[in-house]
Amino acid sequence: MFQVDDPLSELGVLRDGAVSKPSREWREVNLVTIVILARRKCGLSKCVTRYLVAMAAADLLVIILDLILRHIPIVYHQEFFFLYSIHVCNVHAVLLYAVTDCSVWFTVTFTFDRFVAICCQKLKSKYCTEKTAAVVLGTVTVLSCLNNVFWYFTLTGWYWLMNQPWFCEITKAFQLSRVWITIEFAHHILTPGVPFVLILLLNAFTVRHILLSSRGRRRLRADSIGASQRDPEMEGRRKSMILLFVISVNFIFLWAVLMVFSIWSRMWYLGTRSTLLPAFLLEIGFMLQLLSCCTNTAIYAVTQTQFREQLKDVMKYPFALIIKFI
């Protein structure tokens, strides 16, 4: 078996096995989120609900593929020794990175949808619909799968069973080829580099529009009916803005370490001999990136009153059944 001596050459392909302990709790959190949102009793539009359910489902698949299925052939390596003769790990890697891309780009599409809903009133009725959301999410899913097919040809198909990060081993040709390293570098730029820029720009335009419209609306209402009257429309915009920004900031913060480490290390392999970042940053980056797959439920609970009520009902439901049975 060919082994990679430099841990930095495993960047973006291998994962650390030390972050798998909370996988059961993270899976349950995302399942609860999907159930609550699917009931459509949180006061959210059908369009927003579809985006949020898709984001929760993608996060759940990341947890299953990364923290559960990746460890089965490693912990029970004797029972799964037959995997050395087939390319299961290659397919596993393609699915894992495709689902991860979906998780990232679903956040971008949700941000763009809220931008259109708040800033583009003429386009809102046509774009911010459940049908459009389904088409956008389906297109992103297909493109994410096609974009990650190249991982199948860069790996040996063998699971890494040493004490190094556990996942697929890299082929020797891939490690030494500048072409493949350049492709991987572009991959890290596309996800999550481009989403970072898009989310920041869309949020900046959204904030600017909300501030300008709020000032003008307050003046008009103060002149006509008095400043003490509540404005339901502005309150709705404020709640939508809070939900949008919390999700965006959470995504950027939890992905930033891994993105910086990935790009910095690949620049070193492309010939830029700068100072290498400490290896523990890679471990922190992986843990924060995986943490992003279970934080949206907490975000909804903090920002959405009706989601909190639905969460309480779901938590009380098993006890209510027991009491009813008794």
C-alpha positions as CSV (number, residue, x, y, z in Angstrom):
1,M,0.0,0.0,0.0
2,F,1.3,3.4,-0.9
3,Q,1.4,5.7,2.1
4,V,1.7,9.5,2.3
5,D,4.4,10.7,4.6
6,D,3.4,14.4,4.6
7,P,0.1,14.9,6.4
8,L,-0.5,18.1,4.4
9,S,-0.8,16.1,1.2
10,E,-3.8,14.4,2.6
11,L,-5.6,17.7,2.8
12,G,-9.2,17.7,1.6
13,V,-9.2,13.9,1.1
14,L,-8.6,12.3,4.5
15,R,-10.5,13.0,7.7
16,D,-9.6,12.7,11.3
17,G,-11.4,9.9,13.2
18,A,-11.4,11.8,16.6
19,V,-14.5,13.8,15.9
20,S,-17.0,10.9,15.6
21,K,-18.2,10.5,19.2
22,P,-21.1,13.0,19.1
23,S,-22.4,11.7,15.7
24,R,-25.5,10.1,17.2
25,E,-26.6,13.4,18.9
26,W,-25.9,15.4,15.8
27,R,-28.0,13.0,13.7
28,E,-30.9,13.2,16.1
29,V,-30.8,17.0,16.2
30,N,-31.0,17.2,12.4
31,L,-33.8,14.6,12.3
32,V,-35.8,16.7,14.8
33,T,-35.2,19.8,12.7
34,I,-36.4,18.1,9.5
35,V,-39.6,16.8,11.3
36,I,-40.4,20.2,12.8
37,L,-39.9,22.1,9.5
38,A,-41.7,19.5,7.4
39,R,-44.8,20.0,9.6
40,R,-44.9,23.6,8.3
41,K,-46.2,25.0,11.5
42,C,-43.4,27.5,12.2
43,G,-44.9,30.4,10.5
44,L,-42.4,30.3,7.6
45,S,-43.3,30.5,3.9
46,K,-43.3,27.3,1.8
47,C,-40.3,28.6,-0.1
48,V,-38.2,29.2,3.1
49,T,-39.3,25.9,4.6
50,R,-38.1,24.0,1.5
51,Y,-34.7,25.6,1.7
52,L,-34.3,25.0,5.4
53,V,-35.4,21.3,5.1
54,A,-32.9,20.8,2.3
55,M,-30.1,22.4,4.4
56,A,-31.0,20.1,7.3
57,A,-31.2,17.0,5.1
58,A,-27.8,17.8,3.6
59,D,-26.3,18.3,7.0
60,L,-27.7,15.0,8.1
61,L,-26.2,13.2,5.1
62,V,-22.8,14.7,5.9
63,I,-23.0,13.3,9.4
64,I,-24.0,9.9,8.1
65,L,-21.4,9.7,5.4
66,D,-18.6,11.3,7.3
67,L,-19.0,10.4,11.0
68,I,-20.8,7.0,10.7
69,L,-20.2,5.1,7.4
70,R,-16.6,6.2,7.2
71,H,-15.8,4.4,10.5
72,I,-17.6,1.1,9.9
73,P,-15.0,-0.4,7.6
74,I,-12.2,0.9,9.8
75,V,-13.4,-0.2,13.2
76,Y,-14.5,-3.5,11.8
77,H,-11.7,-3.8,9.3
78,Q,-11.5,-7.6,9.5
79,E,-15.2,-8.0,8.5
80,F,-14.8,-5.5,5.7
81,F,-11.4,-6.7,4.4
82,F,-13.1,-7.5,1.1
83,L,-13.3,-3.7,0.4
84,Y,-9.7,-3.8,-0.7
85,S,-10.8,-5.5,-3.9
86,I,-13.5,-3.0,-4.9
87,H,-13.6,0.8,-5.1
88,V,-16.1,1.5,-2.3
89,C,-14.0,4.3,-0.8
90,N,-13.9,6.1,-4.2
91,V,-17.7,6.2,-4.4
92,H,-17.9,7.1,-0.7
93,A,-15.6,10.1,-1.2
94,V,-17.6,11.3,-4.2
95,L,-20.9,11.1,-2.3
96,L,-19.4,12.7,0.8
97,Y,-17.9,15.7,-1.0
98,A,-21.0,16.1,-3.2
99,V,-23.2,16.2,-0.1
100,T,-20.8,18.7,1.6
101,D,-21.0,20.9,-1.5
102,C,-24.8,20.7,-1.3
103,S,-24.7,21.8,2.3
104,V,-22.6,24.8,1.4
105,W,-24.4,25.9,-1.7
106,F,-27.9,25.4,-0.2
107,T,-26.9,28.1,2.3
108,V,-25.9,30.3,-0.7
109,T,-29.2,29.7,-2.5
110,F,-31.2,30.4,0.7
111,T,-29.3,33.7,1.1
112,F,-30.0,34.7,-2.5
113,D,-33.7,33.8,-2.1
114,R,-33.9,36.1,1.0
115,F,-32.0,38.8,-0.9
116,V,-34.6,38.7,-3.7
117,A,-37.5,38.6,-1.3
118,I,-36.3,41.7,0.6
119,C,-34.6,43.8,-2.1
120,C,-36.3,42.8,-5.4
121,Q,-40.1,43.2,-4.9
122,K,-40.8,42.9,-8.6
123,L,-39.0,39.6,-8.9
124,K,-40.2,38.2,-5.6
125,S,-43.5,36.9,-6.8
126,K,-41.9,34.9,-9.6
127,Y,-38.7,33.7,-7.9
128,C,-39.6,33.2,-4.2
129,T,-41.9,30.2,-4.8
130,E,-41.9,26.6,-3.7
131,K,-41.5,25.4,-7.3
132,T,-38.5,27.6,-8.0
133,A,-36.9,26.5,-4.7
134,A,-37.3,22.9,-5.8
135,V,-35.7,23.6,-9.2
136,V,-32.8,25.5,-7.7
137,L,-32.1,22.8,-5.0
138,G,-32.3,20.1,-7.6
139,T,-29.9,21.9,-10.0
140,V,-27.4,22.5,-7.1
141,T,-27.6,18.8,-6.2
142,V,-26.8,17.6,-9.7
143,L,-24.0,20.1,-10.3
144,S,-22.5,19.2,-6.9
145,C,-22.4,15.5,-7.9
146,L,-20.8,16.2,-11.3
147,N,-18.3,18.6,-9.7
148,N,-17.0,15.9,-7.4
149,V,-16.7,13.0,-9.8
150,F,-12.9,13.7,-10.1
151,W,-12.4,12.4,-6.6
152,Y,-13.1,8.9,-7.8
153,F,-10.0,9.0,-10.0
154,T,-7.6,10.5,-7.4
155,L,-8.0,7.8,-4.7
156,T,-6.7,4.2,-4.4
157,G,-10.0,2.8,-3.2
158,W,-8.5,1.6,0.0
159,Y,-9.5,2.9,3.4
160,W,-6.7,4.2,5.6
161,L,-6.4,1.9,8.6
162,M,-3.5,3.4,10.3
163,N,-3.4,5.9,13.2
164,Q,-3.3,8.8,10.7
165,P,-6.5,10.5,9.6
166,W,-9.0,7.8,8.4
167,F,-10.4,7.8,5.0
168,C,-9.3,7.0,1.4
169,E,-5.6,6.8,0.5
170,I,-4.3,9.0,-2.2
171,T,-2.8,7.6,-5.4
172,K,0.9,8.3,-5.9
173,A,0.2,9.9,-9.3
174,F,-2.2,12.4,-7.6
175,Q,0.2,13.3,-4.9
176,L,3.0,14.2,-7.4
177,S,0.8,15.7,-10.2
178,R,0.6,19.4,-10.4
179,V,-2.5,19.0,-12.6
180,W,-4.5,17.2,-9.9
181,I,-3.2,19.5,-7.2
182,T,-4.4,22.5,-9.2
183,I,-7.8,20.9,-9.7
184,E,-8.1,20.3,-5.9
185,F,-6.9,23.9,-5.3
186,A,-9.7,25.1,-7.6
187,H,-12.1,22.9,-5.8
188,H,-11.4,24.5,-2.4
189,I,-11.7,28.0,-4.1
190,L,-15.1,27.0,-5.5
191,T,-16.3,25.5,-2.1
192,P,-16.3,27.3,0.2
193,G,-14.3,30.3,-1.2
194,V,-16.9,31.5,-3.7
195,P,-19.8,31.0,-1.3
196,F,-18.0,33.2,1.3
197,V,-17.8,36.1,-1.2
198,L,-21.4,35.6,-2.4
199,I,-22.8,35.5,1.1
200,L,-20.9,38.6,2.2
201,L,-22.0,40.6,-0.9
202,L,-25.7,39.5,-0.7
203,N,-25.8,40.3,3.0
204,A,-24.2,43.7,2.4
205,F,-26.8,44.6,-0.2
206,T,-29.6,43.3,1.9
207,V,-28.5,45.3,5.0
208,R,-28.2,48.5,2.8
209,H,-31.7,48.0,1.4
210,I,-33.3,47.3,4.7
211,L,-31.7,50.3,6.4
212,L,-32.7,52.7,3.6
213,S,-36.3,51.4,3.4
214,S,-36.6,51.4,7.2
215,R,-35.7,55.1,7.4
216,G,-38.1,56.1,4.7
217,R,-40.9,54.0,6.2
218,R,-40.4,55.3,9.7
219,R,-40.7,58.9,8.4
220,L,-43.9,58.2,6.5
221,R,-45.5,56.4,9.4
222,A,-44.4,59.1,11.9
223,D,-46.0,61.7,9.7
224,S,-49.2,59.8,9.1
225,I,-50.2,57.6,12.1
226,G,-47.5,58.3,14.7
227,A,-44.3,56.6,15.6
228,S,-45.8,54.5,18.4
229,Q,-47.7,52.2,16.1
230,R,-46.3,48.8,15.4
231,D,-45.2,47.9,11.9
232,P,-45.8,44.2,11.2
233,E,-44.0,44.4,7.8
234,M,-40.8,45.8,9.3
235,E,-40.9,43.3,12.2
236,G,-41.2,40.5,9.7
237,R,-38.3,41.8,7.7
238,R,-36.3,42.1,10.9
239,K,-36.9,38.5,11.9
240,S,-36.0,37.3,8.4
241,M,-32.9,39.4,8.5
242,I,-31.9,38.0,11.9
243,L,-32.4,34.4,10.7
244,L,-30.5,35.0,7.5
245,F,-27.5,36.7,9.1
246,V,-27.1,34.2,12.0
247,I,-27.0,31.3,9.5
248,S,-24.6,33.1,7.3
249,V,-22.2,34.2,10.1
250,N,-22.4,30.7,11.5
251,F,-21.4,29.2,8.2
252,I,-18.5,31.6,7.5
253,F,-17.1,31.3,11.0
254,L,-17.2,27.5,11.1
255,W,-15.8,27.0,7.6
256,A,-13.1,29.7,7.7
257,V,-10.3,27.7,9.4
258,L,-10.6,24.8,7.1
259,M,-10.7,27.0,4.0
260,V,-7.7,29.1,5.0
261,F,-5.7,26.0,5.8
262,S,-6.7,24.2,2.6
263,I,-5.8,27.1,0.3
264,W,-2.6,28.0,2.2
265,S,-1.3,24.4,2.1
266,R,-2.2,23.8,-1.6
267,M,-0.3,27.0,-2.5
268,W,2.7,25.5,-0.8
269,Y,2.4,22.4,-3.0
270,L,2.1,24.6,-6.1
271,G,5.5,26.2,-5.4
272,T,4.8,29.0,-3.0
273,R,7.3,28.1,-0.2
274,S,5.8,30.1,2.6
275,T,5.6,29.1,6.3
276,L,3.4,26.0,6.8
277,L,0.5,26.4,9.2
278,P,0.5,24.1,12.3
279,A,-1.1,20.7,11.6
280,F,-3.5,21.0,14.5
281,L,-5.3,23.8,12.6
282,L,-6.4,21.1,10.1
283,E,-8.0,19.1,13.0
284,I,-9.7,22.2,14.3
285,G,-10.9,23.0,10.8
286,F,-12.5,19.6,10.4
287,M,-14.2,19.7,13.7
288,L,-15.6,23.2,13.2
289,Q,-16.8,22.3,9.7
290,L,-18.6,19.2,11.0
291,L,-20.0,21.3,13.9
292,S,-21.7,23.5,11.3
293,C,-23.9,20.5,10.4
294,C,-25.7,20.5,13.8
295,T,-25.9,24.2,14.7
296,N,-28.9,25.3,12.5
297,T,-31.4,23.8,14.9
298,A,-30.0,25.9,17.7
299,I,-30.2,28.9,15.4
300,Y,-33.8,28.3,14.6
301,A,-34.7,27.8,18.2
302,V,-33.1,31.1,19.2
303,T,-34.5,33.2,16.3
304,Q,-37.9,31.7,15.7
305,T,-40.6,31.7,18.4
306,Q,-42.9,29.3,16.7
307,F,-40.0,26.8,16.0
308,R,-39.3,26.8,19.8
309,E,-43.0,26.0,20.4
310,Q,-42.9,23.2,17.9
311,L,-39.7,21.9,19.4
312,K,-41.3,21.8,22.8
313,D,-44.3,19.8,21.4
314,V,-41.9,17.3,19.8
315,M,-40.0,16.8,23.0
316,K,-43.3,16.4,25.0
317,Y,-44.9,14.0,22.5
318,P,-43.3,10.7,23.8
319,F,-44.3,11.6,27.4
320,A,-47.8,12.5,26.2
321,L,-48.2,9.1,24.6
322,I,-47.0,7.3,27.8
323,I,-49.5,9.3,29.9
324,K,-52.3,8.6,27.4
325,F,-51.5,4.9,27.5
326,I,-51.5,4.8,31.3
